[in-house]
Amino acid sequence: MSRMGAVDRRWFERVATAKLAGAEQVLPRLSHAADHGRLWFAAAAALTVAGGPTARRAARRGIGALALASLTTNTVAKYATRRRRPVIDAVPLVRRLAKLPSSTSFPSGHSASAAAFATGVALESTRYGALLAPLAAAVAFSRVYVGVHYPGDVLAGCALGMAAAAVTCYWWPPRPQPLHPLHTRAAAPALQRGQGLVVVVNGGSGKGVPGRLPAPEHLRLLLPEAEIVERGPGDDLGELLDEAVARAGELAGVLGVCGGDGTVNAACERAARAGLALAVFPGGTLNHFALDAGVAAFEDTVYAVEHGEAIRVDLARVRDDAGQDVAAFLNTFSIGLYPDLVRMREGMEDRIGKWPAAAIALVRVLRTATPVRLRIDGRPRSLWLLFAGNGHYQPEGLAPSHRPRLDEGLIDLRTVDAEARLARTRLAVCALVGALRRSHVYRAERVRSVRLTGLDEVNTLAYDGETAAAPDALLLDKADRVLVVYSPADPQDEIAQRARTATAAIAAGATALGARTAP
């Protein structure tokens, strides 16, 4: 018997004979609940339903890390060691599981899954990770307590799980919290209770207070003095925004918008032309721009509006040969197969994570896609796709997710060549192994402007979730810092800010409701 094996058995016997108050009723049930990852799938579901964007990202990374750890443990590690399970004679009957596992002992799969999920969640949110860490530790300890693993099995499983979570960062870097110091701060009117603010709400989407209030009611509760304009069935969004711009110009010079990225895009174009400050209330599914601007929830925007805190934002322009505006984009512009890739990726990323979904979507769309031939700044190119971002997106590759700043004055241009030998195969392989950034078929650069000509084969442009007909030639450039967008200056006190704002708004709403209903 090796010295390490003797130490492992001695500590197993200590745990087996230990008497911990209440543990006999809790730990065996907890260990059983974690079978096949059921406990962690339930935790991921709870984060997805009850949490915000950060919680959903944390749940996706946790499940991705769990899947990687489980695959490694059950298909490689256990077969490589084939350690026998402990003899459980010293374990009291009340602790033992109804059905003992038949697989080998080293490492502990339950411990690997628990550590992988908790670490994956913590990589996206230290707060949620801290909440899950005691539960993961209890599951890992329970495997020794019920007599199915040695302590060394559990420690190795935890190490493997944490490593699996760390590996996911190579393909899918965590989204950092908004780096507000990188933004350029701007002055904006401070509107107490929303007085002078005109908000256009596109549809009934939005994130409500407990009970899931629709967006208009939520906004009226948070900003009782604001003018809320709801888009109804058959209403033209552009006309509503034009009317709201005129009304906002008469009041405090502030336009508000609630909707997805396409709606926010339409509002930003008009706000920039009219010189209005913009309040963005994230009411879409993904809310890419709102997250990059530091307003993940209605309460963030409300706090910034009431305190006059804002940032400067660039607007990227798409113009034709005659200099006429074709479109503008806050987030991204693309031609080629990128729109199909994004649509397919977004349909899978909630289940398997953003990078794996992007790789699988790429392989699928490449099977039927044909290259696009055009000229980039006069150079002939044959491309699978062209992506342009309003500012530098991170990470590199086909699954960009966030920007640390919104006013750097550059376009993030990424292309995938179709001219190289076996370009399609090389692209698919590089994407699947997470090495796209080092592939010769992939290029990335940041430019002030780019001219695209020879677009005979391009029918459609995609930008911020919208589409437009493609002209024969176009120019992408930037209008630097033309937008003033409300954003809280101090993200460190975000939770307290939200709580104070929501509490004050609920009290104000209740008071107003009482005044209206009083005889």
N, C-alpha and C positions, 0 to 999 in steps of 0.2 A: 504494500500500500504506500503510495507516495505521501510525502509530508503534506502537500497541499490537499490531497484527498482526505487525509486524516483530520486536518483542520476543518474541512468542509463537513465531514460527518459529525465531528464534535459539535459544531455550531448547529447542525440540523437537529441533533438530539436535545440541545438546550432549548431550541424553539419548540420542539415537539412536546417537551415536558413542562413548558412555561404555562403559567396560569394568568391570563389577562382578563380582567373584568369586562364582561359583555362581548368579548371577541368571539366566543363560540357561537353566538347567535348571529353575528354580523359577517365575519370574514368568510366562512364557507359559502354563504349566499352571494357575497360580493364576487368571490372567485368564480362561482357558477355563472353569474350575470355577465362576466367578461368572456365567456366561451364564444368562439368564432367572431370576436370583436363586437358582439351585440351592444355591450355597454357603451363603447366608443361611437358606434353608429348612432345610438340614441343621443349621446352628447352632441355629436355633430348636427343632428336634426334640430336639437334644442337651440344651438347657436345660430343655425340658419334661420329659424323661425323667429326667435326672440331678439336676435342681435341686429346690428347694422352691417354696413359693408365690411368693416374690419372683422367682425365675428364670422361673416360668411367666408371671407378669405382664410381665416384661421381654421374653420371647419374643413375647407377643401384641402389645405396643406396637411392638416392632421390626418385625414383619410388617405391622402397620397403617401405620407410617411408610413402609416400603418400598413398599407398594401405592400410597400417595398420591404419593410421589416418582416412581414409575415412570409413573403415570397422567399426572402433570403434565409430565414430561420427554418422553414419547413422543407425547402427543396435542396438546401446546401448544408447548413450548419449541423442539423440533426443527423443527417446521413454521414457526415464526415467524422463525427465523434462516437455516435452510438453508445452513449453512456446509459447505463441502466438506471431505472427509477429507484429512489430510496426504499429501504425496507421500513414499513410503516407500523411495525409492532408497537413502538412507543407512542404512537399518535392515538389519543382517545377516540373512541368510536364516534362520539358526537361531532367531532371535527371532520371526519372523513367524508369525501365526496361520494355520492350515490354510485357514480360510475367512474372508475379510475381510468386515466388516459392510457392509451396503448402505444403511443409514440415514445421515442427515446427521450432522455432527460435533459441533455445539454444542447443548446441553451433553452431557457424558458420562453416559449412562444407568447404566453400571456404577458410576461414582463416586457418582452420586446415590443409587443403591440401597445401596451400601456405607455411605455416611455416614448415610443415613436409618436403616438397621438398627442400626448401632453407637450412634448418638445416642439412638434410641428405647429401646434396652436400657439405656443409661447413665442415662436419666431415671428408670428404676425401680431400677437398681442400679449405682452407680458402680464397684463391684468387677467385675461382669461386663462393664460398658462398657469399663473399662480393659483387660480381657483381649482384647476384640474390636477395640479401636482400632488396634493395629498391623496386624492382618489387613486392616481396612478401608483403612488408609493404603497398604498394599502392593498391594491390588487397584487403588486409584486410580492409584498410580504406574505399575503394570504397563500401563495403557492407553496411556501415553506411551511406555513402554519397548518395547512390541511394535509401535508405530508407527501406531495407529489414532486417536489423539487428540492435540490440542495441549495444552500445560499449562493454557492458559486454559479449555479445555473441561472439564478435570478440576476445576479450582478452582470453576468455575461449578456443576458437578454436585454437588460437595461442599456448597457453600452451599445449593443447592436441597434437597438431602437433609436437611441439618440443619434447614432451615426447615420442611420437611414434618413432621419429628419434633416440632418445637416446636408446630406447628399442632394436632397430635393432643391436646395438653394443654388446648386450648380446649374440646373436647368430652368429653375423658376425662382429668381431672386425675390425675397420678401419685399413688399411695398413698405417703404419707410413712412413714418408719420410726416405730415406736411412740414416742409422745412421753411417756415415763414421768414426766417432771417434772409433767405435767398431772394425773396420777392422784394420788389421796390414798393415801399409804402406810399400811399397817396391820401390826400385830404378828401373827405366826402361829407355831405351833410349828415348830422346826427338827428335822427327822426324818432323822438320819443313816442312809443306806442304806435309807430308807423304813420304818424301824421304827415300828410303830403306825399306818401308813397302810393303808386298805382301799380298793382300786380295783375298780370294776365296769367290765368291758370288754364293750362291745356288739358282738358279731360279731368276725370275724377281720381287720377293716380296721385300718389304721394304717401308720405309716411306720417301717420297720425299719432296722437297721444294714445295711451292705453285704451283699448276699445277700437283702435284703428279708425279714427275720424277721417273722413275724406279730406283731401288737401284744402279746399276752400274753407271748411269749418275749422280746420287746424290753424290756418293762417288768421282767420278772424279772431280766434282765441288768443293767439300770440301777439297779434298786432291789431287791436280793436279799432284804431283810427285810420287804418289803411283802406284804400279803395280796391276791392277785389273784383276783377272782371273774369267771369267764367266763360270758357268756350263751350257752346252748346252744339248739339247735332246740326250739321249744315252750316255752322259759322265758319267764315274764312279767317284763318289764324293771322294772315298778313294784315287784313283790314282791322282786326281787333288790336294788333300791335301798333299799327299806325295811329289809331285813335288814342291808345294809351300813351304813346309817345307825345302826342299833342297835349293831352291832359297833364302828363307829368311835367312838361315844359312850363305849363301855367302855374304849377304848384311848386314843389321843392326841387325839381330837376332830377328826380330819381325814378327810374323804371324798375319794376320787379317782374320776374318771370318764374313760373313753376312748370316744369315739364322735363322731358328728356333732352339729350344733347342736340337733336335737330331743332327743337323749340328754342333752346337757349341760343343756338346759332342765329336763328332768325331775329331774336331780340337783340343780340349783340351787334349785328350789322346796323340795326336802326339806332341803337343807343350811341354807337360810335359816330354815326352821321349827325345825330342831333346834339352831341356833346353831353349826354346824360350819364350819370352814374347808374350802375346796374346792380340790383340785388337778385342773386340766383338762389332759388329754393329747389333743392334736388328732388324732382318728382318723377324721374324716369326709372328705368331698370338698372342701368349701369352708372349713369351720372359721372362720366369720365372727367368732364371739365370741372364740375363742382368739387370733386375729390381733390383734383390738382390745385384748385383755388383755396382749399382748406375749409370748405363748407360741406361737411358730410351729412348734416342734418339741418332741419328747419331752424332749430335753436341756435346753431352757429351763425346763420345769416341774421337772425333776429338780434343777437347780441351785437354783431358788427354794425347793423343799421342803427341801433339805438345809441351806439358809442362812436359812430362816425369813423370806423376803421375800415380801410380799403387798400387795394393793391393795384399796380399798373399791369396791364395785360396787352400783349401783341395780338393783332388780327392778321392772319394770312389771307392773301387775295389770289384769286384765279381770274386772269383777264385774257381776252382774245387778242388777235393781231391789231385790231383797231383801238385797243386800249379800253374796251368796254368790259365792265365787270360781268363775269359769268357766274361766279360764286365766291364765297369767303368761307374760311374754316377756322374754327377755334382749336380743333383737335387734329384730325387727320384727313388726308386726301389720298386717293389711290386710283390706279387704272390697272387693267389686267385681271388676274384671278383673285386679287386680295379681297374684294368684297365677298366672294363666295367662300373663301377661306375663313374669314372672320365670322360669317354667319354660321358655318358648320362648327367652328371652334366654340363659339358661345353656346351652342346647343349641347356640347359635351363637357365644358370646363367645370360646371358645378359638380359633376360626378367624379372626374378624374384629375382635375387641376388644369391650369391654363397651358403650361408648356406641353404636357402629353396630348392635350386636346389639339393644340396648334400643329404638332407633328403629325398626328393621325389625319387631321383635316387636310394638311398639305399633301400627304400621300394620296388621299382620295381625289382631290381636285386635279392633281397632276395627271391622273390616268386619262382624263378626257379633255384637258385644257390644250389650247394651241398658243404658241408664243405671240406676243405683240411686237410689231416692228415699228420703230419711230426714231426720231433724232433727239438727243439730249444735248442742248447747247451746241447743235450742229453736228454732233458725232452720231453716226448710225448705230443703233443698238437693237438687239432682239432680246426681249425680256419675257420672263414668266409673270413678273409683277413689278410695279413701281409704287412705293409708299413714301408719302411726304408728311412729316409731322410739324405742327406749329410749335417749334421748340424741341429741344433734345429729349427724346423719350428713352426711358430705361425699362428693362434691360435691352441690350442689343438683340437682334434676331427677329423672329416672326411673331413674337408675343409681347410687344411693348405694352407697358401698363401704366407708367406714371412719368411725370416731369417734375424735377425739383424746383424749377422756376418757369415763369410764363412770359418773361420779357427779355429774353437774351438776344432777340433780333435775328435769329437764324432759323433756317428750315432744315429739319432732320430728313435727309434724302436716303432711301434704301432701295436697292434694286437687286433682282435675282436674274442673272444672265441665262439665256437659253442657247447661246452660241457655242459654249465649250463642249468638248467631247463628253458624251454620257452625262450631260448637264442635269437631266431630270433625275437620273439614278443617284448621282453624287449629291444633289440637293436633298433628296429623300433620306439618304443614309446619314448625312450630316445633321439633318433635323432630328432624326430618331435617336442619335447618340449625343445630342446636345452640343455639337461642335460646329454649328452653322457659322459662328463668328469667325472661324478660321478657314472657312471654305472659300475657294477661289471663285465660285459662282455667285457669291454674295458680296455686295459692296455697300458701304455706309459712309456718308460724309455729311457735313453741315455746311450749308451755303446761304448766302444772302438772297439769291434768286436763282431760278432755273427756267430755261426756255425749252418747251416741248413742241416739236414740229413733226410733220409727216404722220398725223394721227388718223389717216384714212381707215385703218383697221380698228380704231377705237370708237365704239358707239356711245359708251356711257362713262361718266366720271362719278366717283363716289366720294362723298365728303360728309363727315359728322352724321352718318346714318342716313343721308339724303343722296339723291342722284340727280344728274343733269346731263343733257346732251353734250357731246364733245365737239368743239369746233376743230378746224383743221390745224390750228396752232394755238398755243396758249403760253402764258407767262405766270409762274408762281413767284410771288414776292411777299414782303412783309410791310405792314403799317405798324411801326413800332410804338408801343405803349399808348395806343389810341383809346383804350378802354380803362375805365375805373370800375373795379368790381369789389363789392363789399366782402371783407374777409377778416376774421378776428385776429388781432395782432399777437395774442399770447395763447398759444395752444396748450401750454403746460397746465392751465387751470380749466381745461375744456369741460370736464365733467361737472365741476362746481358751477361754471358759467351756465351750462345747460339747465342744471337744477334750479338755479336762482331765476333764470329767465322763465322757465316753464311754470314755476311756482307763482311768480308775480303775474304771469299771463292768465293762469287759471283763476287766481283771485280776482283779477280785473274782469275776466269774462263772467265769473259768477256774479260780481257786483252789477255789471251792465245788464245781465239777464234778469236779475232781481228788479232793477230799475224799470226795465221794459214791461215786466209783468205786474208791477205794483199797480193797484187801483188808483 
